[in-house]
Amino acid sequence: MADSVGASHILLMYAGSSRSTATRSKDDALKEIQGYKQMMDDGIEFEALARANSDCPSGKDGGALGVFGKGQMVPEFEQAAFSMNVGDVSDVVETSFGYHLIKRTS
């Protein structure tokens, strides 16, 4: 297993998630991010969806988070990113920050 990976993500926060100022409900955030996953399955580019919809500041860069090692991300995010192949997009991953779609980039 790699010591580090590169990843991008789309984050949708909801009212009550960590560091969130979002007003959407948890259920609404889940439905919305599931819709983005479906859009990607239908051919919409990950980076375009991240730029237009991610609640993370990385959204302006297409969701790019760069390269990180083990222990630098919350466990749920790390487990998903390290378990994927380069180019893969995860299913919805929930962390304390909200819902993510993660794309492994290296």
N, C-alpha and C positions, 0 to 999 in steps of 0.2 A: 504494500500500500504506500502511496506517495506521502512524503513528509509535508508537502504543501500543495495547494490547489489554487486555481484562479476561478472566480465566479462572478456572475452578475445576478441581480435579483430584482423582482418587483415586490414591493412591500405595500400592503394595505393595512393600515392601522384602524382601530375601532375605539369607540368610547370606552375607556378603562384599560386599554393596553398600555404597556410601559412607554413613557415619554410621549404619549399621544395627545394631540390636540384635535383629533378627528371626532366628528359628531355622529358618524354612521354607526349603526349597531353591529354587534359581532356577526349576527346572521346576515345582515346586508353586505358586510365585508366579505364573508365567505362566498356568498352568491356571486358577488362582483368578480372576485379573483378566479372562481371556477369558470366564469364567462371568459376571462382573459386566457385561461388554459385552453378552452375550446377554440377561441379565435386563433391561437398559435397552432393548434391541431389542424385548423382550416387554412393555414398558410400565412397568417399575419406575423410579421417579424417581431421577435422578442424585444429588441432594442427600441423599436418604435412604440410598443405598448408601455415599456418602462418609462420612456421620455414623457409620454402623455398621461400616465396614470399612477406611477409609483409615489408613495408618500415619503420615501427616503430621498435625501439630497442627491444620492447617486443616480437618481432617475434622469437628471439632466445629462448624464454621461451614458445613457442607455442602460443604466442599472449597474455599471461596472464597479466592482469592489476591489479589484486587483487580486494579488496573490496573498494568501494567508496560510499560516501553519496551524497545527492542532493546538487547541486551547485558546485561540483568539476569537472565536465566535461562540455563541450560545450552543449548547450541546445538540439540540434538534437541528439547527442549521448546519453545524459541522458534520453531523452524521449523514445528512442528505448529500451535502457537497462532496464529501470524500467517497461516498458509495456510488457516485455516478461516473459515467464515461464522459470524456471531453465532447462537448456539443449537445449532450442530453439536457432536457428540461425536466425538472422534478414535477411530481404531483404537488398539491398544496401542502405546505409545511407550516405548522403553527408554532410560534414561539411567543414569549411574553410581549414581544413588540407588535404582534399581529400575524397576518397570513402572508406567506412568501411563495413565489415561484422562483426557483433557482435554476440558473443555467451555468453548467460547468464550462469554463473557457480555457482552462489549461490544467 
